[in-house]
Amino acid sequence: MKIDELITPAVLVDGAVLKRNVERMQKMCAEKGIHLRPHVKSHNYPEIAKMQMAAGARGITVATLREAELMIQSGESVAKVGQEPTPAFRRRSRSYGGQVGHPSAGGELMRLEKKCLCSPPWRGTRPVPPKRLREGGSGGWVRNDIFIAREIVDFAGLRRLAELTNSAQMSVAIDSAEGLRRLSQIMTEVQTRVGVLIEIDTGGRRCGLASETEVCALAQLAKRSPGIDWRGIFTHEGHVYSASSREEMIKISAEVVERMSELYDILTKKQLAPDVVSIGSSPSLKLLADRRKITEARPGNYVFNDAMQLANGSAGLEDCALKVMATVISKPASDRVILNVGSKLLGSDRGCKISDSGGYGLVHDPLLGGVRDLSLRSDCAKGEAGGGSAADVSRITRIYEEHAVIEEGSNSLVVGQNVIFIPSHACMAANLAREIYVVDAGGKVIEEWRNTKMQDAEFRW
């Protein structure tokens, strides 16, 4: 199938670029001497998580319980090349044509025979004992280690977290004594254990503690709380995206490493040495010069890259794996065209300051007369230090729920024409899409991956 046969809008992923991005980040972390625990919220596709684990990642990061459930459930699939799936699996599977791609095995289409925990919606299949999951048996790609990088304080959520400890080694964020008390209470009631990492505010002013006194007090409390394993500290330096210049990005990244290393030393002197000192941001990791006491990184966007990464200089055109194809549905005036895509697929995040690409998407191939080479034109955007987009690139300048407006460079576009663009924020498109299409450089669809998080209304165990 060629991409011009797809119903639009459609999310396309260049399989070769995706694989290269995954391998490059793993190599970068290895060279810096830190473990890579990728944040899968950027994609939410088990196929990509398996690529990351196969490349050498140590566990995964998620943002929500549901993402953890999805990864655990998907990790229980055993790939068998060339084997026909059973009729029962065909009925249960939501994958394209009864097939699921397994990128960690060279991008071949693989037939999967499902092995899941013993409850609906996979009733009747052979269960995988939790011990085997933790020890790297069936589903061992999860590497027994999932970190939920967001605080959970509601009792229903904490009970669900306790259940997940039967299937994988779980860790979760904390930043308050009350949150820790609730967590300890539920883990003790259920007679299980969970790891905790204290979130540090290094300038983002979101969750997290900034005071070293408060950090030490919470670490001491965690160390003596029943049902709790004290593991370390982490931060998300997302404010690097809001820097005004490349120089400021470098400064923020260095300050974050400095602060986290200082906290490591302070905690160590109080006999509270953290095993994990974790940072998390694709741009700042690429800018990391001296890791000091950093042991782990949790980047996410690097698998795709997008217009924001192009703008701030963290990626080049050749690094953009994810694109969106839409169709011109209206040209009501000579100075604008309308596409059949909007915020319900793209989100509304366009970045700010150095990360602002000037719109919600950068158009690079209008597909005049049909499918053309998916490689990016060199005049679309700049990936050099300093960021920014070329002045002559067509951009999506306005966005509505189901409409997108191109005003710059719209003269040559006509109704019925397909347009491919790099979205401002690739993570939004990957998460909001019902499926993504893995393509090659010639516009051929190699695989279709279904977004299980979007497709399944609930997970049962």
NORTAUR-V824751 format. One record per residue. N is the residue number from 1. RES is the residue in three letters. PHI is phi in whole degrees, -180 to 180 (* if undefined). NEAR is the number of other C-alpha atoms within 10 Angstrom. Layout:
n: {N/N}
res: {RES/RES}
phi: {PHI/PHI}
near: {NEAR/NEAR}
//
This chain:
n: {1/2/3/4/5/6/7/8/9/10/11/12/13/14/15/16/17/18/19/20/21/22/23/24/25/26/27/28/29/30/31/32/33/34/35/36/37/38/39/40/41/42/43/44/45/46/47/48/49/50/51/52/53/54/55/56/57/58/59/60/61/62/63/64/65/66/67/68/69/70/71/72/73/74/75/76/77/78/79/80/81/82/83/84/85/86/87/88/89/90/91/92/93/94/95/96/97/98/99/100/101/102/103/104/105/106/107/108/109/110/111/112/113/114/115/116/117/118/119/120/121/122/123/124/125/126/127/128/129/130/131/132/133/134/135/136/137/138/139/140/141/142/143/144/145/146/147/148/149/150/151/152/153/154/155/156/157/158/159/160/161/162/163/164/165/166/167/168/169/170/171/172/173/174/175/176/177/178/179/180/181/182/183/184/185/186/187/188/189/190/191/192/193/194/195/196/197/198/199/200/201/202/203/204/205/206/207/208/209/210/211/212/213/214/215/216/217/218/219/220/221/222/223/224/225/226/227/228/229/230/231/232/233/234/235/236/237/238/239/240/241/242/243/244/245/246/247/248/249/250/251/252/253/254/255/256/257/258/259/260/261/262/263/264/265/266/267/268/269/270/271/272/273/274/275/276/277/278/279/280/281/282/283/284/285/286/287/288/289/290/291/292/293/294/295/296/297/298/299/300/301/302/303/304/305/306/307/308/309/310/311/312/313/314/315/316/317/318/319/320/321/322/323/324/325/326/327/328/329/330/331/332/333/334/335/336/337/338/339/340/341/342/343/344/345/346/347/348/349/350/351/352/353/354/355/356/357/358/359/360/361/362/363/364/365/366/367/368/369/370/371/372/373/374/375/376/377/378/379/380/381/382/383/384/385/386/387/388/389/390/391/392/393/394/395/396/397/398/399/400/401/402/403/404/405/406/407/408/409/410/411/412/413/414/415/416/417/418/419/420/421/422/423/424/425/426/427/428/429/430/431/432/433/434/435/436/437/438/439/440/441/442/443/444/445/446/447/448/449/450/451/452/453/454/455/456/457/458/459/460/461}
res: {MET/LYS/ILE/ASP/GLU/LEU/ILE/THR/PRO/ALA/VAL/LEU/VAL/ASP/GLY/ALA/VAL/LEU/LYS/ARG/ASN/VAL/GLU/ARG/MET/GLN/LYS/MET/CYS/ALA/GLU/LYS/GLY/ILE/HIS/LEU/ARG/PRO/HIS/VAL/LYS/SER/HIS/ASN/TYR/PRO/GLU/ILE/ALA/LYS/MET/GLN/MET/ALA/ALA/GLY/ALA/ARG/GLY/ILE/THR/VAL/ALA/THR/LEU/ARG/GLU/ALA/GLU/LEU/MET/ILE/GLN/SER/GLY/GLU/SER/VAL/ALA/LYS/VAL/GLY/GLN/GLU/PRO/THR/PRO/ALA/PHE/ARG/ARG/ARG/SER/ARG/SER/TYR/GLY/GLY/GLN/VAL/GLY/HIS/PRO/SER/ALA/GLY/GLY/GLU/LEU/MET/ARG/LEU/GLU/LYS/LYS/CYS/LEU/CYS/SER/PRO/PRO/TRP/ARG/GLY/THR/ARG/PRO/VAL/PRO/PRO/LYS/ARG/LEU/ARG/GLU/GLY/GLY/SER/GLY/GLY/TRP/VAL/ARG/ASN/ASP/ILE/PHE/ILE/ALA/ARG/GLU/ILE/VAL/ASP/PHE/ALA/GLY/LEU/ARG/ARG/LEU/ALA/GLU/LEU/THR/ASN/SER/ALA/GLN/MET/SER/VAL/ALA/ILE/ASP/SER/ALA/GLU/GLY/LEU/ARG/ARG/LEU/SER/GLN/ILE/MET/THR/GLU/VAL/GLN/THR/ARG/VAL/GLY/VAL/LEU/ILE/GLU/ILE/ASP/THR/GLY/GLY/ARG/ARG/CYS/GLY/LEU/ALA/SER/GLU/THR/GLU/VAL/CYS/ALA/LEU/ALA/GLN/LEU/ALA/LYS/ARG/SER/PRO/GLY/ILE/ASP/TRP/ARG/GLY/ILE/PHE/THR/HIS/GLU/GLY/HIS/VAL/TYR/SER/ALA/SER/SER/ARG/GLU/GLU/MET/ILE/LYS/ILE/SER/ALA/GLU/VAL/VAL/GLU/ARG/MET/SER/GLU/LEU/TYR/ASP/ILE/LEU/THR/LYS/LYS/GLN/LEU/ALA/PRO/ASP/VAL/VAL/SER/ILE/GLY/SER/SER/PRO/SER/LEU/LYS/LEU/LEU/ALA/ASP/ARG/ARG/LYS/ILE/THR/GLU/ALA/ARG/PRO/GLY/ASN/TYR/VAL/PHE/ASN/ASP/ALA/MET/GLN/LEU/ALA/ASN/GLY/SER/ALA/GLY/LEU/GLU/ASP/CYS/ALA/LEU/LYS/VAL/MET/ALA/THR/VAL/ILE/SER/LYS/PRO/ALA/SER/ASP/ARG/VAL/ILE/LEU/ASN/VAL/GLY/SER/LYS/LEU/LEU/GLY/SER/ASP/ARG/GLY/CYS/LYS/ILE/SER/ASP/SER/GLY/GLY/TYR/GLY/LEU/VAL/HIS/ASP/PRO/LEU/LEU/GLY/GLY/VAL/ARG/ASP/LEU/SER/LEU/ARG/SER/ASP/CYS/ALA/LYS/GLY/GLU/ALA/GLY/GLY/GLY/SER/ALA/ALA/ASP/VAL/SER/ARG/ILE/THR/ARG/ILE/TYR/GLU/GLU/HIS/ALA/VAL/ILE/GLU/GLU/GLY/SER/ASN/SER/LEU/VAL/VAL/GLY/GLN/ASN/VAL/ILE/PHE/ILE/PRO/SER/HIS/ALA/CYS/MET/ALA/ALA/ASN/LEU/ALA/ARG/GLU/ILE/TYR/VAL/VAL/ASP/ALA/GLY/GLY/LYS/VAL/ILE/GLU/GLU/TRP/ARG/ASN/THR/LYS/MET/GLN/ASP/ALA/GLU/PHE/ARG/TRP}
phi: {*/-96/-65/-74/-93/-80/-72/-101/-75/-137/-96/-112/-129/-73/-60/-69/-68/-57/-62/-65/-63/-63/-68/-65/-66/-62/-65/-61/-65/-62/-67/-86/78/-126/-81/-103/-121/-62/-89/-83/-64/-67/-131/63/-110/-57/-59/-76/-61/-67/-62/-65/-68/-64/-76/127/-63/-104/76/-134/-113/-131/-104/-136/-61/-65/-64/-63/-59/-60/-70/-66/-61/-70/-69/-92/-91/-109/-79/-133/-66/76/-93/-69/-69/-69/-57/-64/-69/-58/-70/-80/-70/-101/-77/-63/61/76/-122/-132/-76/-126/-59/-68/-110/86/83/-70/-71/-124/-93/-113/-105/-80/-131/-131/-64/-88/-158/-56/-87/-107/-56/96/-94/-75/-72/-102/-58/-53/-60/-66/-63/-67/-93/87/-82/-56/83/-66/-61/-68/56/53/-148/-124/-110/-93/-87/-152/-67/-121/-127/-75/-64/-63/-66/-66/-67/-65/-60/-60/-64/-67/-66/-77/-113/-160/-78/-111/-131/-146/-79/-138/-150/-151/-66/-66/-61/-66/-60/-64/-62/-63/-60/-71/-63/-69/-59/-86/63/-138/-134/-143/-83/-131/-125/-81/-80/-111/-87/-105/132/-76/55/-113/-79/113/-100/-106/-82/-66/-63/-68/-63/-64/-64/-70/-65/-63/-65/-63/-65/-107/-85/-67/79/-121/-110/-74/-118/162/-129/-149/-145/-123/-90/-64/-69/-64/-68/-97/-65/-90/-155/-62/-62/-69/-60/-63/-64/-60/-60/-67/-65/-65/-61/-61/-66/-66/-70/-61/-65/-59/-63/-63/-64/-63/-64/-99/59/-125/-54/-79/-75/-123/-127/-119/-116/-154/-175/-61/-64/-68/-66/-66/-93/-65/-97/-134/-74/50/-98/-69/-111/-151/-132/-129/-72/-134/-64/-56/-65/-107/65/-164/-66/-67/-66/-64/-64/-90/85/-86/-152/-106/-58/-70/-95/-85/-89/-105/-137/-121/-107/-134/-120/-71/-105/-159/-135/-71/-153/-70/-101/-160/-130/-118/-104/-88/-150/-156/-68/-71/-114/-94/74/-131/-89/-116/81/-144/52/-67/-92/-83/-83/94/179/-106/-178/-110/-81/-127/-153/-76/56/-63/75/120/-70/-124/-57/-81/-65/-80/-73/-71/-94/-78/-160/-108/-114/-74/-56/107/67/100/-114/-65/-69/-95/-79/-78/-126/-82/-100/-135/-142/-127/-59/-130/-135/-133/-113/-107/-111/-80/69/-94/-59/-85/-85/-129/-60/93/-85/-85/-129/-108/-142/-90/-69/-62/-128/-64/-60/-64/-63/-65/-77/-86/-71/-76/-158/-125/-110/-83/-126/-103/-68/-95/87/-92/-79/-91/-147/-124/-111/-85/-83/-63/-62/-84/-77/-90/-70/-157/-105/-121/-130}
near: {11/14/22/16/11/14/10/17/19/22/26/25/24/25/21/14/19/23/21/14/21/23/17/15/22/21/15/14/21/14/9/16/15/18/20/28/28/30/26/25/20/22/22/22/23/23/20/21/26/22/22/28/22/16/18/18/24/20/21/25/27/25/18/17/17/14/20/24/22/17/25/24/19/22/23/22/18/17/17/14/13/11/11/15/18/14/10/13/17/17/10/14/19/17/18/14/10/18/19/21/23/22/20/17/14/10/17/15/18/21/20/25/20/24/21/26/22/16/13/12/15/19/13/13/17/12/15/18/15/20/13/15/23/20/15/15/17/19/25/20/26/28/20/24/20/24/22/22/24/19/23/20/16/11/13/11/14/20/15/14/23/22/15/20/21/16/21/24/21/20/23/24/26/28/23/19/15/11/16/22/16/16/30/22/18/21/21/16/11/13/11/16/21/21/20/27/29/28/26/30/21/25/17/15/13/14/18/24/20/16/11/15/12/14/22/18/14/19/27/16/16/24/16/11/17/19/21/23/17/25/22/21/27/26/28/25/26/19/17/26/25/17/19/15/19/20/11/15/21/18/15/22/23/17/15/23/24/18/17/23/18/15/21/21/16/17/22/13/10/11/10/18/19/19/13/19/24/25/25/23/23/26/23/27/21/17/16/16/13/12/16/14/19/23/19/21/26/25/24/21/22/27/29/26/29/29/33/31/32/30/29/32/21/25/25/20/21/13/22/26/25/28/29/25/25/25/22/22/17/16/19/10/10/12/12/17/25/25/26/18/24/20/18/16/21/29/21/18/16/19/21/16/15/24/27/23/28/22/22/30/29/26/24/22/21/22/17/13/8/12/17/15/12/18/16/18/14/12/13/22/25/22/21/15/16/17/24/23/23/16/12/11/16/22/28/25/17/16/22/14/14/14/16/24/23/26/18/16/15/19/14/9/21/18/14/13/16/25/20/23/26/29/31/32/25/30/24/20/25/26/22/18/19/17/22/22/24/24/23/21/14/14/19/18/21/18/24/19/20/21/21/20/20/14/12/11/7/11/13/10/14}
//
